[in-house]
Structure formats: structure tokens, C-alpha cells
Amino acid sequence: VSSAPFVCDLPAEPQNLGTARTFASRVAAHFGCADDTVLDLRLAVSEACTESVAPRSPSESTVRVALEPGVDRLRVEVTGVGSFEGPDDSPKRVGEPTRLELIRTLFPDAQVAPVKDGLFALRFSVPTRD
Amino acid sequence: MRIQLDLSARTDGPWTILDVVGEVDLYTAPTLREKLVAMIDEGSTRVLVNLAEVGFMDSSGLGVLVGGLKHAKERGGDLALVCVDGPVLKVLTITGLDKVFAIHDSVESATRS
């Protein structure tokens, strides 16, 4: 099974994080992901998009959420300016995971790679059935 | 789709309870932070953040809770959470913050403790 990805492009602004989460979770539910997987995906997508959202992002930048169905899995890609290399901007305690570590706790295959024009893509996959 | 976050505060004996309804992320976390800081600065020493009606929280929200706990302790107070089984408790657990906060399964069980 393979088809074109489902893509959502959004201005990289905090008020759009909910839309990104809703988009990803509805596509995942449509393809039969388990409820717990959908919840984990919501968190991972939110963390990934946050990495690319203001104040880090230049004005008028966008963040793209793409989900592509494959055999038994959805391939997820979040593209934006976030490199996951800088420190998180929230108060942390020693040992508390970074955004990328949190995403990898949920989806261990998550990888970040530069793409083009200074953008980075976070890629991981989620099972569409148990 | 604008994310909604509703906050309301009340008191129960020594507790100041902040009921939180909605989703907490980078967009709504500043509102929660401002409210928590204001409550603590106004003299609330036993703060209970009721997250039972929060359907989503990411690391931006966790950062606010950690900051609130630190702020409360600096003023000789404390901050506890009400959290039922679900996505919020899960993110607290996988980040290890369930060991940092006192977490209750209801407001009643917290205020009786």
C-alpha cells in the first residue's frame, strides 16, 4: 500500500499548533492507528512543530506536516527551521528530556536531517495496526 | 483552529485550586504561566493545579508547571497536580516528572491529604 502523502502547510506560529496536531491525528485515525498511537503522534507532532515556531522562526516561515501511508505504517515528516540543536526554551530539571528525546521516547526511529534552504526534516513512522 | 484554554481559580481551605480546561502548548502556556505566577505572588502557598480536564499538554506546558513549582518553593510554598489517566499523565510519566510533582487523582483526594 502506498499513496501520495497527506500534507498540511501552516504559518510557523504558535496558534497553529492545534491545527497541526488535529491534522496529523485525523489522518492517523483514518488509516487505523490505535488510539494510544494517535495520542503519541499528537504529542510528537506538537513537539516537532514547536521546534520550528516563533520565536526561533523568521517571519513568514512555514511548517509542513506530511503523512504518507505505507505497508502497515505511516511515514511522518515535519519540516521547518527547527534543527533540534539548540536548548529548549522551557525550564528544565536535570535529566528531563529535550523535545527530540521526548519524540524518540515515543517513536525511537525519529531522525532529523537537513533538507534545503536552511530547513530541517524530522522523520519517523507510526504503526497503522497493532 | 484556535486552541482554547480556560482558567479559573478557587480556594478550599489552605488550597488555592486552579482549574485548567483545554490544551496546553506553546500558544497557551504563557497564559497558564502568568496565572500561576500571579497566584503565587499574591500569597497562595498551597497551589493545586487541576489538569483533569486538560486534553493535551506538551513540553511547553511541562515547563510552566516546573517553573511554577520552583516559584512556589522559592516562596516557601508548594504546587501539586490533579491528573487522571490519559495523555497528560503519560507525558508527565515519560519525562519523569511524575516523580517530581505530588499527583492526585482528584481535587478531593488532594485537599483531604
gemmi code that builds the backbone of each chain (N, CA, C; Angstrom):
import gemmi

chains = {
    "A": [
        ("VAL", (0.848, -1.181, 0.000), (0.000, 0.000, 0.000), (0.885, 1.232, 0.000)),
        ("SER", (0.711, 2.109, -0.918), (1.444, 3.361, -0.930), (0.644, 4.368, -1.729)),
        ("SER", (0.616, 5.574, -1.250), (-0.093, 6.619, -1.973), (0.556, 7.944, -1.658)),
        ("ALA", (0.084, 8.991, -2.307), (0.664, 10.308, -2.103), (0.486, 10.738, -0.654)),
        ("PRO", (1.427, 11.539, -0.158), (1.314, 11.967, 1.237), (0.172, 12.958, 1.444)),
        ("PHE", (-0.317, 12.966, 2.661), (-1.260, 13.983, 3.113), (-0.411, 15.110, 3.698)),
        ("VAL", (-0.617, 16.309, 3.201), (0.281, 17.409, 3.553), (-0.514, 18.587, 4.103)),
        ("CYS", (0.031, 19.189, 5.152), (-0.559, 20.398, 5.726), (0.550, 21.425, 5.917)),
        ("ASP", (0.451, 22.533, 5.205), (1.405, 23.631, 5.351), (0.770, 24.726, 6.189)),
        ("LEU", (1.497, 25.167, 7.204), (0.948, 26.170, 8.121), (1.973, 27.263, 8.380)),
        ("PRO", (1.514, 28.498, 8.569), (2.448, 29.519, 9.063), (3.041, 29.064, 10.393)),
        ("ALA", (4.337, 29.278, 10.558), (5.022, 28.794, 11.760), (4.719, 29.714, 12.936)),
        ("GLU", (3.495, 29.637, 13.407), (3.044, 30.491, 14.510), (2.382, 29.609, 15.568)),
        ("PRO", (2.540, 30.011, 16.829), (2.043, 29.145, 17.919), (0.556, 28.811, 17.819)),
        ("GLN", (-0.246, 29.737, 17.329), (-1.695, 29.465, 17.295), (-2.069, 28.369, 16.309)),
        ("ASN", (-1.116, 27.941, 15.491), (-1.409, 26.883, 14.521), (-1.007, 25.488, 14.991)),
        ("LEU", (-0.463, 25.398, 16.182), (-0.038, 24.083, 16.672), (-1.217, 23.124, 16.812)),
        ("GLY", (-2.341, 23.652, 17.252), (-3.524, 22.792, 17.398), (-3.988, 22.239, 16.064)),
        ("THR", (-3.904, 23.054, 15.031), (-4.287, 22.590, 13.698), (-3.362, 21.479, 13.222)),
        ("ALA", (-2.061, 21.654, 13.477), (-1.094, 20.625, 13.079), (-1.392, 19.306, 13.797)),
        ("ARG", (-1.676, 19.391, 15.084), (-1.992, 18.170, 15.847), (-3.257, 17.502, 15.326)),
        ("THR", (-4.275, 18.327, 15.090), (-5.552, 17.773, 14.640), (-5.402, 17.119, 13.270)),
        ("PHE", (-4.678, 17.772, 12.379), (-4.455, 17.210, 11.051), (-3.786, 15.840, 11.150)),
        ("ALA", (-2.690, 15.788, 11.888), (-1.939, 14.523, 11.984), (-2.783, 13.432, 12.638)),
        ("SER", (-3.491, 13.781, 13.683), (-4.251, 12.742, 14.394), (-5.414, 12.230, 13.562)),
        ("ARG", (-6.031, 13.105, 12.774), (-7.162, 12.637, 11.955), (-6.696, 11.755, 10.806)),
        ("VAL", (-5.561, 12.089, 10.222), (-5.023, 11.216, 9.168), (-4.655, 9.859, 9.778)),
        ("ALA", (-4.018, 9.886, 10.943), (-3.612, 8.628, 11.585), (-4.834, 7.778, 11.941)),
        ("ALA", (-5.859, 8.409, 12.462), (-7.073, 7.664, 12.804), (-7.725, 7.094, 11.548)),
        ("HIS", (-7.706, 7.864, 10.463), (-8.283, 7.401, 9.200), (-7.604, 6.126, 8.713)),
        ("PHE", (-6.289, 6.038, 8.955), (-5.547, 4.860, 8.484), (-5.475, 3.758, 9.535)),
        ("GLY", (-6.262, 3.878, 10.585), (-6.421, 2.774, 11.525), (-5.437, 2.709, 12.659)),
        ("CYS", (-4.713, 3.794, 12.901), (-3.788, 3.778, 14.042), (-4.578, 3.622, 15.342)),
        ("ALA", (-3.983, 2.923, 16.277), (-4.621, 2.733, 17.580), (-4.734, 4.071, 18.312)),
        ("ASP", (-5.690, 4.136, 19.221), (-5.927, 5.390, 19.944), (-4.664, 5.878, 20.655)),
        ("ASP", (-3.945, 4.961, 21.308), (-2.720, 5.369, 22.011), (-1.668, 5.894, 21.037)),
        ("THR", (-1.600, 5.281, 19.865), (-0.647, 5.750, 18.858), (-1.013, 7.151, 18.380)),
        ("VAL", (-2.298, 7.386, 18.210), (-2.754, 8.712, 17.783), (-2.374, 9.760, 18.842)),
        ("LEU", (-2.557, 9.423, 20.105), (-2.195, 10.368, 21.173), (-0.694, 10.639, 21.167)),
        ("ASP", (0.098, 9.581, 20.987), (1.553, 9.771, 20.921), (1.938, 10.628, 19.715)),
        ("LEU", (1.259, 10.405, 18.612), (1.543, 11.190, 17.408), (1.217, 12.662, 17.633)),
        ("ARG", (0.107, 12.935, 18.305), (-0.254, 14.325, 18.609), (0.880, 15.011, 19.373)),
        ("LEU", (1.418, 14.300, 20.351), (2.490, 14.888, 21.155), (3.750, 15.090, 20.323)),
        ("ALA", (4.105, 14.081, 19.542), (5.331, 14.182, 18.741), (5.225, 15.307, 17.713)),
        ("VAL", (4.094, 15.410, 17.062), (3.913, 16.465, 16.058), (3.927, 17.838, 16.714)),
        ("SER", (3.320, 17.937, 17.871), (3.324, 19.222, 18.576), (4.740, 19.635, 18.958)),
        ("GLU", (5.505, 18.673, 19.461), (6.893, 18.979, 19.831), (7.708, 19.369, 18.594)),
        ("ALA", (7.511, 18.631, 17.523), (8.279, 18.905, 16.304), (7.924, 20.274, 15.728)),
        ("CYS", (6.653, 20.594, 15.679), (6.245, 21.897, 15.140), (6.705, 23.030, 16.052)),
        ("THR", (6.655, 22.800, 17.365), (7.099, 23.836, 18.301), (8.550, 24.211, 18.034)),
        ("GLU", (9.345, 23.222, 17.671), (10.756, 23.481, 17.379), (10.922, 24.465, 16.217)),
        ("SER", (9.936, 24.519, 15.345), (10.033, 25.384, 14.164), (9.193, 26.651, 14.269)),
        ("VAL", (8.602, 26.865, 15.424), (7.692, 28.001, 15.592), (8.412, 29.157, 16.274)),
        ("ALA", (7.893, 30.362, 16.055), (8.445, 31.553, 16.692), (8.669, 31.292, 18.178)),
        ("PRO", (9.676, 31.881, 18.821), (10.488, 32.981, 18.322), (11.680, 32.561, 17.471)),
        ("ARG", (11.896, 31.252, 17.316), (13.058, 30.842, 16.516), (12.880, 31.147, 15.037)),
        ("SER", (11.648, 31.019, 14.569), (11.469, 31.051, 13.130), (11.430, 32.477, 12.613)),
        ("PRO", (11.978, 32.702, 11.420), (11.835, 34.013, 10.796), (10.383, 34.247, 10.425)),
        ("SER", (10.013, 35.515, 10.283), (8.629, 35.812, 9.925), (8.313, 35.203, 8.561)),
        ("GLU", (7.071, 34.852, 8.402), (6.555, 34.279, 7.157), (7.105, 32.892, 6.852)),
        ("SER", (7.783, 32.267, 7.809), (8.203, 30.889, 7.563), (7.010, 29.955, 7.788)),
        ("THR", (7.146, 28.760, 7.285), (6.055, 27.790, 7.402), (6.578, 26.500, 8.011)),
        ("VAL", (5.664, 25.714, 8.472), (5.996, 24.374, 8.925), (5.081, 23.413, 8.167)),
        ("ARG", (5.648, 22.317, 7.710), (4.892, 21.330, 6.928), (4.778, 20.022, 7.701)),
        ("VAL", (3.579, 19.526, 7.772), (3.336, 18.206, 8.364), (2.856, 17.298, 7.238)),
        ("ALA", (3.573, 16.219, 7.014), (3.211, 15.296, 5.934), (3.152, 13.873, 6.475)),
        ("LEU", (2.106, 13.160, 6.089), (1.963, 11.748, 6.484), (1.730, 10.935, 5.223)),
        ("GLU", (2.561, 9.927, 5.039), (2.469, 9.107, 3.843), (2.196, 7.655, 4.221)),
        ("PRO", (1.078, 7.106, 3.754), (0.773, 5.717, 4.105), (1.681, 4.738, 3.388)),
        ("GLY", (2.135, 3.734, 4.139), (2.917, 2.648, 3.570), (2.363, 1.331, 4.073)),
        ("VAL", (3.154, 0.290, 3.944), (2.697, -1.021, 4.394), (2.727, -1.072, 5.923)),
        ("ASP", (1.594, -1.118, 6.534), (1.456, -1.222, 7.995), (1.995, -0.025, 8.768)),
        ("ARG", (2.442, 1.007, 8.082), (2.982, 2.156, 8.808), (2.639, 3.450, 8.077)),
        ("LEU", (2.592, 4.526, 8.859), (2.516, 5.860, 8.277), (3.883, 6.513, 8.454)),
        ("ARG", (4.412, 7.044, 7.368), (5.653, 7.794, 7.486), (5.299, 9.256, 7.756)),
        ("VAL", (5.886, 9.802, 8.797), (5.576, 11.165, 9.236), (6.804, 12.036, 9.011)),
        ("GLU", (6.572, 13.220, 8.467), (7.683, 14.154, 8.260), (7.214, 15.549, 8.637)),
        ("VAL", (7.965, 16.196, 9.516), (7.685, 17.582, 9.906), (8.880, 18.413, 9.467)),
        ("THR", (8.626, 19.392, 8.606), (9.700, 20.186, 8.023), (9.550, 21.647, 8.425)),
        ("GLY", (10.652, 22.226, 8.887), (10.655, 23.634, 9.269), (12.058, 24.064, 9.598)),
        ("VAL", (12.168, 25.202, 10.271), (13.504, 25.727, 10.558), (14.138, 25.066, 11.779)),
        ("GLY", (13.360, 24.299, 12.505), (13.874, 23.722, 13.748), (14.887, 22.625, 13.510)),
        ("SER", (16.094, 22.816, 14.061), (17.163, 21.827, 13.885), (17.273, 20.891, 15.074)),
        ("PHE", (16.579, 21.209, 16.169), (16.658, 20.444, 17.423), (18.064, 20.494, 18.018)),
        ("GLU", (18.865, 21.453, 17.596), (20.238, 21.518, 18.098), (20.396, 22.480, 19.262)),
        ("GLY", (19.532, 23.481, 19.340), (19.649, 24.454, 20.428), (18.958, 23.956, 21.676)),
        ("PRO", (19.162, 24.658, 22.790), (18.468, 24.267, 24.026), (16.987, 24.592, 23.928)),
        ("ASP", (16.177, 23.785, 24.567), (14.759, 24.110, 24.684), (14.614, 25.412, 25.466)),
        ("ASP", (13.501, 26.083, 25.251), (13.310, 27.367, 25.912), (12.481, 27.261, 27.188)),
        ("SER", (12.171, 26.045, 27.600), (11.342, 25.914, 28.796), (12.208, 25.503, 29.991)),
        ("PRO", (11.782, 25.882, 31.211), (12.549, 25.463, 32.390), (12.644, 23.951, 32.463)),
        ("LYS", (13.808, 23.475, 32.790), (14.001, 22.027, 32.850), (14.701, 21.650, 34.137)),
        ("ARG", (14.506, 20.421, 34.533), (15.264, 19.847, 35.626), (16.329, 18.957, 35.020)),
        ("VAL", (17.351, 18.696, 35.810), (18.425, 17.825, 35.331), (17.829, 16.479, 34.926)),
        ("GLY", (18.199, 16.035, 33.748), (17.725, 14.737, 33.296), (16.417, 14.775, 32.532)),
        ("GLU", (15.733, 15.905, 32.562), (14.474, 15.988, 31.830), (14.771, 16.000, 30.332)),
        ("PRO", (14.026, 15.253, 29.534), (14.392, 15.114, 28.125), (14.158, 16.385, 27.314)),
        ("THR", (14.956, 16.526, 26.260), (14.716, 17.580, 25.288), (13.529, 17.170, 24.417)),
        ("ARG", (13.113, 18.092, 23.549), (11.985, 17.768, 22.656), (12.295, 16.544, 21.806)),
        ("LEU", (13.507, 16.499, 21.257), (13.843, 15.367, 20.392), (13.897, 14.072, 21.195)),
        ("GLU", (14.442, 14.139, 22.392), (14.477, 12.927, 23.228), (13.067, 12.462, 23.569)),
        ("LEU", (12.183, 13.417, 23.805), (10.795, 13.063, 24.101), (10.156, 12.381, 22.888)),
        ("ILE", (10.392, 12.944, 21.713), (9.843, 12.336, 20.496), (10.399, 10.923, 20.314)),
        ("ARG", (11.697, 10.763, 20.574), (12.319, 9.433, 20.392), (11.860, 8.434, 21.446)),
        ("THR", (11.431, 8.932, 22.588), (10.832, 8.028, 23.571), (9.552, 7.422, 23.000)),
        ("LEU", (8.810, 8.240, 22.267), (7.551, 7.777, 21.677), (7.798, 6.987, 20.394)),
        ("PHE", (8.715, 7.496, 19.572), (8.978, 6.889, 18.259), (10.504, 6.790, 18.083)),
        ("PRO", (11.085, 5.649, 18.475), (12.551, 5.529, 18.516), (13.242, 5.706, 17.166)),
        ("ASP", (12.503, 5.586, 16.069), (13.168, 5.725, 14.771), (13.256, 7.179, 14.310)),
        ("ALA", (12.869, 8.127, 15.148), (12.865, 9.539, 14.734), (14.277, 10.023, 14.415)),
        ("GLN", (14.411, 10.676, 13.269), (15.694, 11.206, 12.817), (15.488, 12.617, 12.288)),
        ("VAL", (16.494, 13.453, 12.521), (16.466, 14.821, 11.989), (17.541, 14.938, 10.924)),
        ("ALA", (17.180, 15.568, 9.804), (18.155, 15.752, 8.731), (17.903, 17.091, 8.051)),
        ("PRO", (19.001, 17.767, 7.639), (18.805, 18.993, 6.863), (18.215, 18.642, 5.506)),
        ("VAL", (17.367, 19.527, 4.994), (16.806, 19.297, 3.668), (17.317, 20.357, 2.701)),
        ("LYS", (16.649, 21.480, 2.615), (17.133, 22.534, 1.723), (16.724, 23.893, 2.277)),
        ("ASP", (17.386, 24.921, 1.810), (17.051, 26.299, 2.182), (17.068, 26.504, 3.692)),
        ("GLY", (17.973, 25.826, 4.369), (18.081, 26.004, 5.818), (17.003, 25.303, 6.614)),
        ("LEU", (16.259, 24.446, 5.984), (15.196, 23.726, 6.683), (15.679, 22.354, 7.137)),
        ("PHE", (14.978, 21.842, 8.134), (15.279, 20.514, 8.665), (14.005, 19.683, 8.655)),
        ("ALA", (14.184, 18.391, 8.449), (13.034, 17.485, 8.469), (13.210, 16.476, 9.589)),
        ("LEU", (12.160, 16.353, 10.395), (12.104, 15.281, 11.394), (11.242, 14.186, 10.806)),
        ("ARG", (11.790, 12.980, 10.761), (11.060, 11.850, 10.153), (10.955, 10.700, 11.147)),
        ("PHE", (9.798, 10.116, 11.196), (9.589, 8.904, 11.983), (8.389, 8.180, 11.401)),
        ("SER", (8.104, 7.012, 11.929), (6.963, 6.266, 11.408), (6.120, 5.745, 12.561)),
        ("VAL", (4.852, 5.548, 12.258), (3.920, 5.042, 13.275), (3.183, 3.832, 12.702)),
        ("PRO", (2.907, 2.843, 13.531), (2.171, 1.664, 13.040), (0.706, 1.998, 12.798)),
        ("THR", (0.171, 1.443, 11.724), (-1.240, 1.676, 11.426), (-2.126, 0.565, 11.953)),
        ("ARG", (-1.520, -0.473, 12.468), (-2.307, -1.528, 13.105), (-1.421, -2.242, 14.117)),
        ("ASP", (-2.052, -2.807, 15.145), (-1.291, -3.495, 16.195), (-1.044, -4.936, 15.813)),
    ],
    "B": [
        ("MET", (-7.743, 26.805, 13.516), (-8.289, 26.257, 14.754), (-7.543, 26.838, 15.946)),
        ("ARG", (-8.158, 27.763, 16.650), (-7.548, 28.359, 17.824), (-7.667, 27.411, 19.008)),
        ("ILE", (-6.573, 27.263, 19.723), (-6.567, 26.395, 20.895), (-7.179, 27.155, 22.057)),
        ("GLN", (-8.070, 26.510, 22.742), (-8.735, 27.145, 23.865), (-8.091, 26.721, 25.175)),
        ("LEU", (-7.968, 27.656, 26.080), (-7.531, 27.337, 27.440), (-8.327, 28.198, 28.400)),
        ("ASP", (-9.076, 27.558, 29.259), (-9.867, 28.275, 30.256), (-9.280, 28.022, 31.633)),
        ("LEU", (-9.125, 29.094, 32.392), (-8.549, 29.006, 33.730), (-9.500, 29.641, 34.727)),
        ("SER", (-9.692, 28.978, 35.857), (-10.475, 29.599, 36.930), (-9.897, 29.154, 38.268)),
        ("ALA", (-9.816, 30.088, 39.181), (-9.211, 29.825, 40.487), (-10.270, 29.859, 41.580)),
        ("ARG", (-10.064, 29.031, 42.589), (-10.957, 28.989, 43.747), (-10.131, 28.546, 44.946)),
        ("THR", (-10.705, 28.700, 46.109), (-9.986, 28.268, 47.304), (-10.776, 27.184, 48.023)),
        ("ASP", (-10.040, 26.317, 48.687), (-10.636, 25.262, 49.512), (-9.704, 25.077, 50.708)),
        ("GLY", (-10.068, 25.708, 51.834), (-9.182, 25.685, 52.992), (-7.852, 26.340, 52.651)),
        ("PRO", (-6.748, 25.628, 52.927), (-5.441, 26.238, 52.641), (-5.058, 26.181, 51.163)),
        ("TRP", (-5.858, 25.496, 50.382), (-5.503, 25.281, 48.981), (-6.058, 26.391, 48.088)),
        ("THR", (-5.254, 26.786, 47.131), (-5.758, 27.570, 46.003), (-5.756, 26.646, 44.797)),
        ("ILE", (-6.937, 26.427, 44.250), (-7.089, 25.445, 43.173), (-7.241, 26.193, 41.858)),
        ("LEU", (-6.416, 25.814, 40.910), (-6.527, 26.380, 39.567), (-7.076, 25.298, 38.637)),
        ("ASP", (-8.313, 25.494, 38.205), (-8.917, 24.549, 37.266), (-8.513, 24.938, 35.845)),
        ("VAL", (-7.939, 23.990, 35.138), (-7.451, 24.225, 33.780), (-8.267, 23.356, 32.822)),
        ("VAL", (-8.804, 23.979, 31.798), (-9.607, 23.249, 30.818), (-9.102, 23.607, 29.421)),
        ("GLY", (-8.767, 22.602, 28.631), (-8.333, 22.860, 27.259), (-7.035, 22.157, 26.932)),
        ("GLU", (-6.209, 22.820, 26.127), (-4.938, 22.245, 25.704), (-3.814, 23.212, 26.060)),
        ("VAL", (-2.681, 22.657, 26.476), (-1.550, 23.495, 26.885), (-0.373, 23.216, 25.960)),
        ("ASP", (-0.018, 24.222, 25.190), (1.139, 24.122, 24.303), (1.829, 25.481, 24.257)),
        ("LEU", (2.696, 25.669, 23.273), (3.452, 26.917, 23.196), (2.536, 28.138, 23.104)),
        ("TYR", (1.359, 27.957, 22.509), (0.438, 29.080, 22.329), (-0.271, 29.455, 23.621)),
        ("THR", (-0.693, 28.466, 24.372), (-1.490, 28.741, 25.568), (-0.661, 28.738, 26.853)),
        ("ALA", (0.534, 28.179, 26.808), (1.347, 28.082, 28.029), (1.614, 29.435, 28.688)),
        ("PRO", (1.859, 30.511, 27.919), (2.095, 31.800, 28.599), (0.922, 32.249, 29.472)),
        ("THR", (-0.299, 31.952, 29.045), (-1.469, 32.314, 29.853), (-1.456, 31.562, 31.175)),
        ("LEU", (-1.136, 30.281, 31.107), (-1.063, 29.477, 32.321), (0.069, 29.972, 33.221)),
        ("ARG", (1.198, 30.292, 32.615), (2.333, 30.774, 33.400), (1.971, 32.055, 34.148)),
        ("GLU", (1.362, 33.000, 33.432), (1.003, 34.277, 34.059), (0.063, 34.064, 35.240)),
        ("LYS", (-0.904, 33.186, 35.067), (-1.880, 32.949, 36.135), (-1.215, 32.304, 37.350)),
        ("LEU", (-0.370, 31.324, 37.101), (0.304, 30.639, 38.206), (1.204, 31.600, 38.983)),
        ("VAL", (1.975, 32.361, 38.254), (2.887, 33.306, 38.906), (2.091, 34.316, 39.722)),
        ("ALA", (0.995, 34.809, 39.153), (0.182, 35.789, 39.871), (-0.402, 35.185, 41.145)),
        ("MET", (-0.900, 33.956, 41.058), (-1.473, 33.315, 42.245), (-0.433, 33.182, 43.356)),
        ("ILE", (0.759, 32.754, 42.982), (1.817, 32.550, 43.977), (2.286, 33.890, 44.540)),
        ("ASP", (2.449, 34.868, 43.662), (2.895, 36.189, 44.115), (1.852, 36.859, 45.003)),
        ("GLU", (0.593, 36.503, 44.823), (-0.468, 37.084, 45.657), (-0.596, 36.360, 46.995)),
        ("GLY", (0.236, 35.344, 47.224), (0.283, 34.740, 48.547), (-0.216, 33.319, 48.647)),
        ("SER", (-0.637, 32.732, 47.543), (-1.062, 31.328, 47.604), (0.155, 30.445, 47.840)),
        ("THR", (0.137, 29.700, 48.928), (1.294, 28.852, 49.248), (1.039, 27.383, 48.941)),
        ("ARG", (-0.210, 26.979, 48.933), (-0.537, 25.592, 48.561), (-1.378, 25.652, 47.296)),
        ("VAL", (-0.724, 25.464, 46.193), (-1.381, 25.588, 44.890), (-1.648, 24.195, 44.339)),
        ("LEU", (-2.884, 24.002, 43.895), (-3.268, 22.732, 43.288), (-3.729, 23.021, 41.866)),
        ("VAL", (-2.980, 22.507, 40.913), (-3.333, 22.716, 39.505), (-4.137, 21.504, 39.040)),
        ("ASN", (-5.394, 21.755, 38.763), (-6.301, 20.670, 38.371), (-6.266, 20.496, 36.856)),
        ("LEU", (-5.600, 19.425, 36.417), (-5.426, 19.160, 34.986), (-6.383, 18.075, 34.485)),
        ("ALA", (-7.386, 17.763, 35.284), (-8.286, 16.660, 34.918), (-9.018, 16.907, 33.603)),
        ("GLU", (-9.223, 18.178, 33.264), (-9.937, 18.499, 32.028), (-8.999, 19.007, 30.935)),
        ("VAL", (-7.730, 18.696, 31.055), (-6.763, 19.075, 30.018), (-6.589, 17.891, 29.071)),
        ("GLY", (-6.910, 18.102, 27.819), (-6.854, 17.020, 26.852), (-5.511, 16.841, 26.194)),
        ("PHE", (-4.654, 17.851, 26.348), (-3.335, 17.757, 25.713), (-2.375, 18.682, 26.437)),
        ("MET", (-1.146, 18.204, 26.631), (-0.081, 19.059, 27.165), (1.243, 18.590, 26.597)),
        ("ASP", (2.043, 19.520, 26.116), (3.372, 19.150, 25.618), (4.440, 19.768, 26.524)),
        ("SER", (5.679, 19.774, 26.053), (6.775, 20.205, 26.924), (6.680, 21.678, 27.284)),
        ("SER", (5.981, 22.477, 26.459), (5.796, 23.881, 26.825), (4.988, 23.987, 28.111)),
        ("GLY", (3.959, 23.156, 28.225), (3.154, 23.137, 29.439), (3.919, 22.575, 30.620)),
        ("LEU", (4.702, 21.536, 30.364), (5.505, 20.960, 31.445), (6.477, 21.998, 31.992)),
        ("GLY", (7.039, 22.793, 31.086), (7.959, 23.840, 31.519), (7.289, 24.838, 32.449)),
        ("VAL", (6.036, 25.157, 32.155), (5.293, 26.081, 33.013), (5.073, 25.462, 34.397)),
        ("LEU", (4.728, 24.179, 34.427), (4.498, 23.522, 35.716), (5.788, 23.453, 36.533)),
        ("VAL", (6.888, 23.109, 35.865), (8.171, 23.061, 36.565), (8.541, 24.447, 37.091)),
        ("GLY", (8.349, 25.463, 36.254), (8.627, 26.835, 36.689), (7.725, 27.246, 37.842)),
        ("GLY", (6.475, 26.844, 37.790), (5.544, 27.173, 38.867), (5.920, 26.515, 40.173)),
        ("LEU", (6.346, 25.258, 40.096), (6.781, 24.552, 41.306), (7.998, 25.239, 41.918)),
        ("LYS", (8.937, 25.599, 41.059), (10.151, 26.287, 41.531), (9.777, 27.619, 42.180)),
        ("HIS", (8.888, 28.359, 41.544), (8.462, 29.661, 42.051), (7.768, 29.503, 43.408)),
        ("ALA", (6.930, 28.498, 43.505), (6.219, 28.268, 44.766), (7.188, 27.896, 45.886)),
        ("LYS", (8.133, 27.022, 45.591), (9.077, 26.591, 46.620), (9.983, 27.743, 47.064)),
        ("GLU", (10.333, 28.619, 46.138), (11.149, 29.781, 46.496), (10.442, 30.669, 47.507)),
        ("ARG", (9.118, 30.590, 47.516), (8.329, 31.408, 48.444), (7.797, 30.579, 49.612)),
        ("GLY", (8.386, 29.426, 49.795), (8.013, 28.597, 50.931), (6.736, 27.816, 50.740)),
        ("GLY", (6.260, 27.743, 49.511), (5.012, 27.041, 49.252), (5.224, 25.746, 48.505)),
        ("ASP", (4.162, 25.262, 47.912), (4.242, 24.025, 47.151), (3.188, 24.051, 46.047)),
        ("LEU", (3.386, 23.198, 45.073), (2.454, 23.101, 43.949), (2.242, 21.626, 43.642)),
        ("ALA", (0.989, 21.215, 43.660), (0.644, 19.822, 43.369), (-0.298, 19.794, 42.173)),
        ("LEU", (-0.478, 18.595, 41.632), (-1.290, 18.440, 40.423), (-2.427, 17.454, 40.665)),
        ("VAL", (-3.531, 17.700, 39.983), (-4.579, 16.689, 39.849), (-4.557, 16.222, 38.405)),
        ("CYS", (-4.409, 14.939, 38.233), (-4.243, 14.407, 36.893), (-4.830, 13.006, 36.831)),
        ("VAL", (-5.737, 12.793, 35.902), (-6.315, 11.461, 35.743), (-5.588, 10.735, 34.619)),
        ("ASP", (-5.826, 9.453, 34.513), (-5.167, 8.654, 33.484), (-5.480, 9.220, 32.101)),
        ("GLY", (-4.470, 9.424, 31.297), (-4.680, 9.999, 29.971), (-3.400, 10.611, 29.451)),
        ("PRO", (-3.511, 11.429, 28.403), (-2.299, 11.949, 27.757), (-1.448, 12.835, 28.656)),
        ("VAL", (-2.077, 13.570, 29.567), (-1.271, 14.448, 30.420), (-0.444, 13.625, 31.403)),
        ("LEU", (-1.078, 12.633, 32.003), (-0.335, 11.777, 32.939), (0.766, 11.023, 32.197)),
        ("LYS", (0.500, 10.648, 30.969), (1.516, 9.920, 30.203), (2.749, 10.784, 29.966)),
        ("VAL", (2.540, 12.053, 29.573), (3.713, 12.893, 29.298), (4.452, 13.214, 30.589)),
        ("LEU", (3.734, 13.322, 31.690), (4.410, 13.503, 32.982), (5.245, 12.265, 33.320)),
        ("THR", (4.718, 11.100, 33.000), (5.408, 9.856, 33.332), (6.649, 9.647, 32.472)),
        ("ILE", (6.514, 9.852, 31.170), (7.665, 9.560, 30.300), (8.775, 10.588, 30.459)),
        ("THR", (8.454, 11.757, 30.999), (9.509, 12.738, 31.266), (10.056, 12.611, 32.677)),
        ("GLY", (9.484, 11.722, 33.471), (9.958, 11.543, 34.845), (9.400, 12.564, 35.822)),
        ("LEU", (8.560, 13.440, 35.343), (8.038, 14.487, 36.221), (6.977, 13.970, 37.183)),
        ("ASP", (6.508, 12.764, 36.952), (5.578, 12.169, 37.927), (6.276, 11.902, 39.254)),
        ("LYS", (7.624, 11.895, 39.238), (8.380, 11.719, 40.480), (8.679, 13.064, 41.140)),
        ("VAL", (8.462, 14.133, 40.412), (8.795, 15.468, 40.906), (7.584, 16.122, 41.571)),
        ("PHE", (6.427, 15.946, 40.969), (5.201, 16.556, 41.485), (4.422, 15.560, 42.339)),
        ("ALA", (3.752, 16.089, 43.346), (2.711, 15.310, 44.019), (1.508, 15.305, 43.085)),
        ("ILE", (1.081, 14.105, 42.672), (-0.015, 13.982, 41.715), (-1.174, 13.255, 42.384)),
        ("HIS", (-2.339, 13.872, 42.339), (-3.552, 13.306, 42.931), (-4.542, 12.990, 41.820)),
        ("ASP", (-5.421, 12.032, 42.099), (-6.380, 11.659, 41.058), (-7.680, 12.452, 41.136)),
        ("SER", (-7.814, 13.291, 42.149), (-8.979, 14.172, 42.218), (-8.660, 15.348, 43.139)),
        ("VAL", (-9.419, 16.403, 42.975), (-9.251, 17.560, 43.859), (-9.561, 17.152, 45.298)),
        ("GLU", (-10.577, 16.337, 45.454), (-10.988, 15.940, 46.799), (-9.877, 15.168, 47.509)),
        ("SER", (-9.243, 14.243, 46.798), (-8.178, 13.462, 47.448), (-6.990, 14.353, 47.782)),
        ("ALA", (-6.765, 15.373, 46.982), (-5.649, 16.279, 47.277), (-5.944, 17.143, 48.487)),
        ("THR", (-7.126, 17.692, 48.555), (-7.428, 18.616, 49.657), (-7.640, 17.888, 50.973)),
        ("ARG", (-7.899, 16.556, 50.902), (-8.033, 15.775, 52.136), (-6.669, 15.365, 52.692)),
        ("SER", (-5.666, 15.429, 51.824), (-4.343, 14.917, 52.243), (-3.633, 15.905, 53.161)),
    ],
}
model = gemmi.Model(1)
for chain_id, residues in chains.items():
    chain = gemmi.Chain(chain_id)
    for i, (resn, *xyz) in enumerate(residues, 1):
        res = gemmi.Residue()
        res.name, res.seqid = resn, gemmi.SeqId(i, " ")
        for name, pos in zip(("N", "CA", "C"), xyz):
            atom = gemmi.Atom()
            atom.name, atom.element = name, gemmi.Element(name[0])
            atom.pos, atom.b_iso = gemmi.Position(*pos), 0.0
            res.add_atom(atom)
        chain.add_residue(res)
    model.add_chain(chain)
structure = gemmi.Structure()
structure.add_model(model)
structure.setup_entities()
